[in-house]
């Protein structure tokens, strides 16, 4: 792995501090002299680091006032957004938006997969569904999450669209963390199993529209379960 430049080190450290909440949206970040002293680097290095974050719309410069942190929703770097989400910023809104993104992409992927999926992939889907049932009966959340993710991954690749799987790859860790949270609820597991069975039936029949509808129903159910069982649950 290539060694980070001083500019990258300064930019990454400042982003970490932003993600950690030290500098919330709308706050003023330290100036070039202060950051330079903290990292023992030149003002030019700090300036380049700030420009990097400004180009990603994480920071904005207001002439005569300083440099401020932008709201997460305006950031232009997927990598930075994923880092922020990993730390749980604006957790409820992010969880809902993640399902909205999945609904937009996975319904289309499932529709495409209906006429492109292979017999071997259908057998793999059936195997993952059976493992989900076994994990549910044993209350084995990690195993349930693993098979749940694998089921969806098979469909994404079976769509035959290379961009779909590439878009989802950076989201894998976030999806795994979210599934681990929601799949602790037995009722959510049961609903997921029923929805996955309907998706498998539609894909086995090779019918694009029912496959799309089955996946869309799953996404709607997932969002309803999130709101009903997780986001509304009292905090311990």
Backbone as numpy.savetxt, mean C-alpha at the origin, in Angstrom:
# Nx Ny Nz CAx CAy CAz Cx Cy Cz
25.47 -2.75 -3.09 24.63 -1.55 -3.09 25.50 -0.30 -3.09
25.17 0.65 -3.97 25.96 1.87 -4.08 25.83 2.70 -2.81
26.94 3.31 -2.41 26.94 4.14 -1.22 26.18 5.43 -1.49
25.39 5.88 -0.51 24.63 7.10 -0.67 25.55 8.31 -0.69
25.19 9.28 -1.52 25.91 10.55 -1.52 25.51 11.35 -0.29
26.29 12.37 0.04 25.95 13.22 1.18 24.59 13.89 0.99
24.30 14.26 -0.25 23.00 14.87 -0.55 21.87 13.90 -0.23
22.02 12.64 -0.62 20.99 11.63 -0.36 20.84 11.37 1.13
21.96 11.37 1.85 21.92 11.15 3.30 21.12 12.25 3.99
21.39 13.50 3.62 20.69 14.63 4.22 19.20 14.58 3.87
18.88 14.31 2.60 17.49 14.25 2.17 16.74 13.12 2.88
17.36 11.95 2.99 16.72 10.81 3.65 16.49 11.08 5.13
17.47 11.71 5.77 17.31 12.00 7.19 16.17 12.99 7.43
16.09 14.02 6.59 15.02 15.00 6.74 13.67 14.35 6.47
13.61 13.48 5.45 12.35 12.78 5.17 11.96 11.89 6.34
12.92 11.21 6.95 12.64 10.38 8.12 12.03 11.21 9.24
12.56 12.41 9.45 12.07 13.28 10.52 10.65 13.79 10.20
10.40 14.02 8.92 9.06 14.43 8.50 8.07 13.29 8.73
8.45 12.10 8.29 7.59 10.92 8.43 7.32 10.61 9.90
8.32 10.82 10.75 8.17 10.54 12.18 7.30 11.57 12.89
6.95 12.65 12.19 6.08 13.65 12.78 6.80 14.80 13.45
8.13 14.82 13.36 8.88 15.93 13.95 8.54 17.24 13.23
8.33 17.13 11.92 7.92 18.28 11.12 6.61 17.94 10.42
5.48 18.22 11.03 4.17 17.89 10.44 3.85 18.80 9.26
2.83 18.45 8.48 2.43 19.29 7.34 2.21 20.74 7.76
2.76 21.65 6.96 2.61 23.08 7.23 3.71 23.65 8.09
4.55 22.79 8.68 5.60 23.29 9.57 6.83 23.73 8.79
7.59 24.59 9.42 8.83 25.11 8.84 9.98 24.16 9.18
10.76 23.77 8.18 11.90 22.90 8.43 13.14 23.76 8.71
14.16 23.20 9.35 15.36 23.97 9.64 16.01 24.53 8.38
16.74 25.60 8.54 17.42 26.23 7.41 18.71 25.52 7.02
19.32 26.01 5.97 20.53 25.39 5.45 21.67 25.37 6.46
21.85 26.46 7.20 22.94 26.52 8.17 22.75 25.49 9.28
21.53 25.39 9.80 21.25 24.45 10.88 21.41 23.00 10.43
20.84 22.68 9.27 20.97 21.31 8.77 22.41 20.98 8.40
23.11 21.98 7.86 24.52 21.77 7.51 25.34 21.47 8.74
25.07 22.18 9.83 25.80 21.96 11.08 25.47 20.59 11.67
24.20 20.19 11.57 23.79 18.90 12.12 24.46 17.74 11.41
24.64 17.87 10.11 25.22 16.78 9.31 26.70 17.00 8.98
27.20 18.16 9.37 28.60 18.51 9.08 28.86 18.45 7.57
27.97 19.11 6.84 28.12 19.20 5.39 27.96 20.66 4.97
28.28 20.95 3.73 28.20 22.32 3.23 26.76 22.75 2.98
26.56 24.06 2.90 25.24 24.59 2.57 24.80 24.12 1.19
25.75 23.97 0.27 25.42 23.52 -1.08 24.82 22.11 -1.04
25.39 21.24 -0.20 24.87 19.87 -0.07 23.44 19.89 0.47
23.22 20.72 1.50 21.88 20.84 2.07 20.91 21.39 1.05
21.36 22.38 0.29 20.50 23.01 -0.71 20.06 21.97 -1.76
20.98 21.11 -2.17 20.65 20.08 -3.16 19.68 19.06 -2.56
19.85 18.74 -1.27 18.94 17.80 -0.61 17.53 18.38 -0.53
17.47 19.67 -0.21 16.16 20.33 -0.14 15.50 20.38 -1.51
16.31 20.61 -2.54 15.77 20.65 -3.89 15.20 19.28 -4.29
15.86 18.22 -3.83 15.38 16.87 -4.11 13.99 16.66 -3.54
13.80 17.06 -2.27 12.50 16.90 -1.62 11.47 17.87 -2.19
11.93 19.03 -2.63 11.01 19.99 -3.25 10.52 19.44 -4.60
11.43 18.80 -5.36 11.04 18.22 -6.65 10.02 17.10 -6.48
10.05 16.43 -5.32 9.10 15.36 -5.02 7.82 15.91 -4.37
7.73 17.23 -4.27 6.58 17.94 -3.70 6.36 17.62 -2.22
7.43 17.19 -1.56 7.38 16.96 -0.12 7.57 18.29 0.61
8.40 19.14 0.03 8.65 20.47 0.59 8.24 21.54 -0.41
7.93 22.71 0.11 7.69 23.86 -0.75 8.45 25.06 -0.17
8.97 25.87 -1.07 9.73 27.06 -0.66 8.85 28.28 -0.84
8.72 29.05 0.23 7.99 30.31 0.18 8.99 31.45 0.35
9.16 32.20 -0.71 10.17 33.25 -0.73 9.97 34.21 0.45
11.04 34.43 1.18 11.03 35.35 2.30 10.51 34.75 3.59
10.01 33.50 3.53 9.45 32.87 4.73 10.20 31.60 5.13
10.61 30.80 4.15 11.33 29.57 4.45 10.80 28.39 3.67
11.15 27.20 4.14 10.76 25.96 3.48 9.81 25.18 4.39
8.67 24.76 3.82 7.60 24.15 4.60 7.28 22.75 4.09
6.70 21.94 4.99 6.30 20.57 4.65 4.91 20.59 4.03
4.76 19.90 2.91 3.47 19.79 2.24 2.64 18.65 2.83
1.31 18.69 2.69 0.47 17.57 3.12 0.81 16.30 2.35
0.64 15.16 2.98 0.99 13.88 2.37 0.29 13.69 1.03
-0.96 14.15 0.91 -1.72 13.94 -0.31 -1.17 14.65 -1.53
-0.23 15.58 -1.33 0.34 16.31 -2.47 1.71 15.77 -2.87
2.26 14.83 -2.10 3.60 14.31 -2.40 3.61 13.62 -3.75
4.72 13.76 -4.46 4.84 13.18 -5.79 5.77 12.00 -5.88
6.16 11.43 -4.75 7.07 10.29 -4.73 6.38 9.10 -4.08
6.17 8.02 -4.83 5.55 6.81 -4.28 6.39 6.25 -3.15
7.71 6.27 -3.33 8.62 5.75 -2.31 8.42 6.50 -0.99
8.35 7.82 -1.07 8.18 8.63 0.15 6.81 8.40 0.78
5.77 8.30 -0.04 4.43 8.05 0.48 4.37 6.71 1.20
5.00 5.68 0.62 5.01 4.37 1.25 5.74 4.40 2.58
6.82 5.18 2.65 7.53 5.33 3.92 6.63 5.98 4.96
5.88 6.98 4.55 4.98 7.67 5.48 3.86 6.74 5.93
3.30 5.99 5.00 2.21 5.07 5.32 2.70 3.97 6.27
3.95 3.53 6.08 4.51 2.49 6.94 4.57 2.94 8.39
4.69 4.25 8.59 4.74 4.79 9.95 3.34 5.08 10.50
2.30 4.83 9.66 0.94 4.95 10.14 0.36 6.35 10.14
0.91 7.23 9.33 0.36 8.59 9.28 -1.03 8.59 8.65
-1.96 9.32 9.30 -3.33 9.44 8.79 -3.87 8.04 8.46
-3.79 7.14 9.42 -3.98 5.72 9.20 -5.33 5.37 8.60
-6.41 5.89 9.15 -7.75 5.54 8.67 -7.95 5.96 7.22
-7.59 7.20 6.91 -7.76 7.69 5.55 -6.91 6.90 4.57
-5.69 6.58 4.96 -4.80 5.83 4.08 -5.34 4.42 3.85
-5.85 3.78 4.89 -6.40 2.44 4.75 -7.55 2.41 3.75
-8.41 3.41 3.83 -9.55 3.50 2.90 -9.07 3.77 1.49
-8.12 4.69 1.34 -7.60 5.01 0.01 -6.88 3.83 -0.62
-6.24 3.01 0.20 -5.56 1.84 -0.33 -6.57 0.85 -0.93
-7.69 0.67 -0.26 -8.73 -0.21 -0.81 -9.33 0.40 -2.07
-9.50 1.72 -2.09 -9.99 2.38 -3.30 -9.06 2.14 -4.48
-7.75 2.21 -4.22 -6.77 1.94 -5.28 -6.87 0.50 -5.74
-6.96 -0.41 -4.79 -7.08 -1.83 -5.13 -8.34 -2.07 -5.96
-9.43 -1.41 -5.59 -10.69 -1.60 -6.32 -10.54 -1.17 -7.77
-9.88 -0.05 -7.98 -9.70 0.45 -9.36 -8.86 -0.50 -10.20
-7.80 -1.05 -9.61 -6.86 -1.87 -10.38 -7.23 -3.35 -10.40
-7.64 -3.88 -9.26 -7.84 -5.33 -9.19 -9.11 -5.79 -9.89
-10.14 -4.94 -9.95 -11.34 -5.35 -10.70 -11.01 -5.51 -12.19
-10.23 -4.58 -12.71 -9.82 -4.67 -14.11 -8.91 -5.85 -14.36
-7.99 -6.10 -13.42 -7.07 -7.23 -13.57 -7.83 -8.55 -13.57
-8.84 -8.64 -12.71 -9.63 -9.87 -12.64 -10.44 -10.08 -13.92
-10.95 -8.99 -14.47 -11.70 -9.08 -15.73 -10.80 -9.59 -16.86
-9.57 -9.07 -16.92 -8.62 -9.52 -17.94 -8.23 -10.98 -17.72
-8.05 -11.35 -16.45 -7.59 -12.70 -16.13 -8.60 -13.76 -16.52
-9.88 -13.40 -16.57 -10.93 -14.39 -16.83 -10.70 -15.15 -18.14
-10.17 -14.47 -19.15 -9.95 -15.13 -20.44 -8.49 -15.49 -20.67
-7.63 -15.18 -19.73 -6.20 -15.41 -19.92 -5.59 -16.39 -18.91
-6.32 -16.65 -17.83 -5.77 -17.47 -16.76 -5.62 -18.92 -17.20
-4.54 -19.55 -16.75 -4.27 -20.93 -17.15 -4.90 -21.91 -16.17
-4.96 -23.16 -16.60 -5.48 -24.20 -15.72 -4.63 -24.36 -14.47
-3.32 -24.24 -14.64 -2.42 -24.35 -13.49 -2.67 -23.23 -12.49
-2.92 -22.02 -13.01 -3.19 -20.89 -12.11 -4.51 -21.09 -11.36
-5.50 -21.66 -12.05 -6.77 -21.93 -11.38 -6.58 -22.95 -10.25
-5.73 -23.94 -10.48 -5.43 -24.92 -9.43 -4.71 -24.26 -8.27
-3.81 -23.34 -8.59 -3.09 -22.62 -7.52 -4.06 -21.75 -6.70
-5.00 -21.11 -7.40 -6.00 -20.30 -6.69 -6.83 -21.18 -5.75
-7.23 -22.34 -6.25 -8.01 -23.26 -5.42 -7.21 -23.71 -4.20
-5.91 -23.93 -4.41 -5.04 -24.34 -3.31 -4.91 -23.26 -2.26
-4.75 -22.02 -2.70 -4.63 -20.91 -1.74 -5.94 -20.70 -0.98
-7.06 -20.87 -1.68 -8.37 -20.73 -1.02 -8.54 -21.80 0.05
-8.12 -23.03 -0.26 -8.22 -24.10 0.73 -7.31 -23.83 1.93
-6.14 -23.28 1.66 -5.23 -22.93 2.76 -5.81 -21.80 3.62
-6.54 -20.89 2.99 -7.21 -19.84 3.76 -8.25 -20.46 4.70
-9.00 -21.42 4.20 -10.02 -22.09 5.03 -9.36 -22.82 6.21
-8.25 -23.50 5.92 -7.53 -24.23 6.97 -6.99 -23.27 8.02
-6.41 -22.16 7.56 -5.86 -21.17 8.48 -6.95 -20.53 9.31
-8.10 -20.29 8.69 -9.24 -19.70 9.40 -9.70 -20.63 10.53
-9.78 -21.91 10.23 -10.22 -22.88 11.23 -9.23 -22.99 12.38
-7.95 -22.79 12.07 -6.90 -22.90 13.08 -6.57 -21.57 13.74
-7.25 -20.50 13.30 -6.96 -19.14 13.79 -5.48 -18.80 13.58
-4.96 -19.19 12.43 -3.56 -18.92 12.07 -3.53 -17.69 11.16
-3.45 -16.51 11.75 -3.53 -15.27 10.99 -2.39 -15.12 9.97
-1.12 -15.37 10.35 -0.03 -15.23 9.36 -0.23 -16.12 8.13
-0.67 -17.36 8.35 -0.90 -18.26 7.22 -2.07 -17.78 6.36
-3.10 -17.26 7.02 -4.25 -16.73 6.29 -3.83 -15.56 5.41
-3.06 -14.64 5.97 -2.60 -13.46 5.23 -1.73 -13.87 4.05
-0.84 -14.84 4.27 0.05 -15.29 3.21 -0.74 -15.84 2.02
-1.74 -16.67 2.29 -2.54 -17.24 1.21 -3.44 -16.20 0.56
-3.95 -15.27 1.36 -4.78 -14.19 0.82 -3.97 -13.37 -0.19
-2.77 -12.97 0.20 -1.92 -12.19 -0.70 -1.54 -12.99 -1.95
-1.24 -14.27 -1.75 -0.85 -15.12 -2.88 -2.00 -15.26 -3.88
-3.23 -15.40 -3.38 -4.42 -15.52 -4.23 -4.52 -14.31 -5.16
-4.40 -13.13 -4.59 -4.51 -11.91 -5.39 -3.33 -11.75 -6.35
-2.15 -12.16 -5.89 -0.96 -12.04 -6.73 -1.08 -12.92 -7.98
-1.65 -14.09 -7.84 -1.85 -14.98 -8.99 -2.75 -14.30 -10.02
-3.80 -13.67 -9.55 -4.74 -12.99 -10.46 -4.07 -11.81 -11.16
-3.30 -11.03 -10.42 -2.61 -9.88 -11.01 -1.70 -10.32 -12.15
-0.95 -11.39 -11.92 -0.05 -11.88 -12.97 -0.82 -12.54 -14.11
-1.94 -13.20 -13.77 -2.74 -13.87 -14.80 -3.44 -12.87 -15.72
-3.52 -11.61 -15.29 -4.13 -10.59 -16.16 -3.33 -10.40 -17.44
-2.05 -10.76 -17.39 -1.21 -10.62 -18.57 -0.73 -9.21 -18.82
-1.07 -8.29 -17.93 -0.65 -6.90 -18.08 0.54 -6.64 -17.15
1.69 -6.41 -17.74 2.91 -6.28 -16.93 2.89 -5.07 -16.01
2.14 -4.04 -16.38 2.12 -2.83 -15.56 1.37 -3.04 -14.24
0.37 -3.91 -14.26 -0.43 -4.13 -13.06 0.43 -4.70 -11.94
1.17 -5.77 -12.23 1.99 -6.40 -11.20 3.12 -5.49 -10.75
3.67 -4.70 -11.69 4.75 -3.77 -11.34 4.23 -2.68 -10.42
3.02 -2.19 -10.67 2.43 -1.16 -9.83 2.17 -1.67 -8.41
1.81 -2.94 -8.30 1.48 -3.48 -6.99 2.70 -3.91 -6.18
3.81 -4.16 -6.82 4.99 -4.66 -6.12 5.42 -3.77 -4.96
5.52 -2.43 -5.15 5.95 -1.59 -4.01 4.94 -1.57 -2.87
3.70 -1.99 -3.14 2.66 -1.95 -2.12 2.62 -3.22 -1.27
3.44 -4.20 -1.63 3.31 -5.52 -1.00 3.44 -5.45 0.52
4.45 -4.76 1.03 4.66 -4.72 2.48 3.51 -4.01 3.18
3.02 -2.94 2.54 1.89 -2.21 3.13 0.65 -3.11 3.16
0.39 -3.82 2.06 -0.76 -4.71 2.01 -0.63 -5.81 3.06
0.57 -6.33 3.24 0.79 -7.39 4.22 0.48 -6.88 5.63
0.94 -5.68 5.94 0.68 -5.11 7.26 -0.82 -4.87 7.48
-1.50 -4.34 6.44 -2.93 -4.08 6.56 -3.71 -5.38 6.71
-3.35 -6.40 5.93 -4.07 -7.68 6.02 -3.88 -8.29 7.41
-2.68 -8.16 7.97 -2.42 -8.72 9.29 -3.32 -8.06 10.33
-3.61 -6.78 10.13 -4.47 -6.05 11.07 -5.93 -6.49 10.92
-6.43 -6.49 9.69 -7.85 -6.81 9.48 -8.15 -8.29 9.65
-7.17 -9.15 9.31 -7.44 -10.59 9.34 -7.44 -11.17 10.75
-7.18 -10.33 11.75 -7.31 -10.80 13.13 -8.79 -11.02 13.50
-9.67 -10.42 12.72 -11.11 -10.51 13.00 -11.68 -11.73 12.28
-12.18 -12.73 13.01 -12.69 -13.96 12.37 -13.78 -13.70 11.34
-14.67 -12.72 11.62 -15.75 -12.42 10.68 -15.20 -11.90 9.35
-14.12 -11.13 9.41 -13.50 -10.63 8.18 -12.89 -11.78 7.40
-12.27 -12.71 8.09 -11.73 -13.90 7.42 -12.84 -14.67 6.71
-13.94 -14.87 7.39 -15.05 -15.64 6.81 -15.60 -14.94 5.57
-15.75 -13.63 5.65 -16.24 -12.88 4.49 -15.25 -12.98 3.33
-13.96 -12.89 3.63 -12.94 -12.97 2.58 -12.96 -14.33 1.89
-13.13 -15.38 2.67 -13.19 -16.72 2.08 -14.36 -16.84 1.11
-15.53 -16.35 1.52 -16.71 -16.41 0.66 -16.49 -15.62 -0.63
-15.91 -14.44 -0.51 -15.68 -13.61 -1.68 -14.63 -14.22 -2.61
-13.58 -14.81 -2.03 -12.55 -15.45 -2.86 -13.13 -16.66 -3.60
-14.05 -17.36 -2.96 -14.69 -18.50 -3.62 -15.50 -18.03 -4.82
-16.19 -16.91 -4.68 -16.98 -16.36 -5.80 -16.08 -15.91 -6.94
-14.95 -15.31 -6.60 -13.99 -14.88 -7.62 -13.45 -16.09 -8.38
-13.08 -17.14 -7.64 -12.56 -18.35 -8.27 -13.60 -18.97 -9.20
-14.85 -18.99 -8.79 -15.91 -19.57 -9.62 -16.06 -18.80 -10.93
-15.99 -17.46 -10.84 -16.13 -16.64 -12.05 -14.94 -16.82 -12.98
-13.75 -16.91 -12.40 -12.56 -17.11 -13.24 -12.57 -18.50 -13.87
-13.01 -19.49 -13.13 -13.08 -20.85 -13.66 -14.05 -20.92 -14.84
-15.13 -20.15 -14.76 -16.10 -20.11 -15.85 -15.59 -19.31 -17.04
-14.51 -18.55 -16.84 -13.92 -17.78 -17.94 -14.79 -16.62 -18.40
-15.54 -16.03 -17.48 -16.47 -14.96 -17.85 -15.98 -13.63 -17.29
-15.53 -12.71 -18.15 -14.92 -11.45 -17.71 -15.81 -10.58 -16.83
-17.06 -10.35 -17.24 -17.92 -9.45 -16.48 -18.24 -9.99 -15.09
-18.64 -11.25 -14.95 -18.85 -11.79 -13.60 -17.57 -11.78 -12.76
-16.43 -11.98 -13.41 -15.16 -11.94 -12.67 -14.91 -10.54 -12.13
-15.17 -9.55 -12.96 -14.99 -8.15 -12.52 -15.93 -7.84 -11.37
-17.18 -8.25 -11.50 -18.18 -7.98 -10.47 -17.81 -8.70 -9.16
-17.34 -9.93 -9.27 -16.97 -10.69 -8.07 -15.83 -10.01 -7.32
-14.84 -9.51 -8.06 -13.74 -8.80 -7.41 -14.21 -7.47 -6.83
-15.10 -6.80 -7.56 -15.62 -5.53 -7.06 -16.42 -5.76 -5.77
-17.21 -6.81 -5.74 -17.96 -7.14 -4.53 -17.01 -7.40 -3.35
-15.91 -8.06 -3.66 -14.90 -8.34 -2.62 -14.31 -7.04 -2.07
-14.00 -6.10 -2.96 -13.43 -4.83 -2.52 -14.43 -4.03 -1.67
-15.69 -4.05 -2.09 -16.73 -3.35 -1.33 -16.89 -3.99 0.05
-16.90 -5.33 0.08 -17.00 -6.04 1.36 -15.80 -5.74 2.25
-14.62 -5.68 1.65 -13.41 -5.38 2.40 -13.47 -4.00 3.02
-13.96 -3.03 2.25 -14.08 -1.67 2.76 -15.13 -1.61 3.88
-16.25 -2.29 3.70 -17.28 -2.32 4.73 -16.76 -2.97 6.01
-16.01 -4.06 5.85 -15.44 -4.75 7.02 -14.43 -3.86 7.73
-13.61 -3.16 6.95 -12.62 -2.26 7.55 -13.30 -1.20 8.39
-14.34 -0.60 7.82 -15.05 0.47 8.54 -15.82 -0.08 9.74
-16.42 -1.26 9.58 -17.26 -1.80 10.64 -16.52 -2.48 11.77
-15.44 -3.20 11.44 -14.75 -4.00 12.46 -13.45 -3.38 12.97
-12.80 -2.58 12.13 -11.46 -2.08 12.50 -11.47 -0.61 12.86
-11.93 0.23 11.92 -11.86 1.66 12.15 -12.81 2.12 13.24
-13.93 1.39 13.44 -14.89 1.76 14.47 -14.64 1.05 15.80
-13.65 0.14 15.78 -13.39 -0.62 17.00 -12.79 0.27 18.07
-13.20 0.12 19.32 -12.62 0.94 20.40 -11.16 0.61 20.59
-10.35 1.62 20.82 -8.92 1.43 21.01 -8.67 0.97 22.44
-7.80 -0.04 22.57 -7.49 -0.59 23.89 -6.45 0.27 24.59
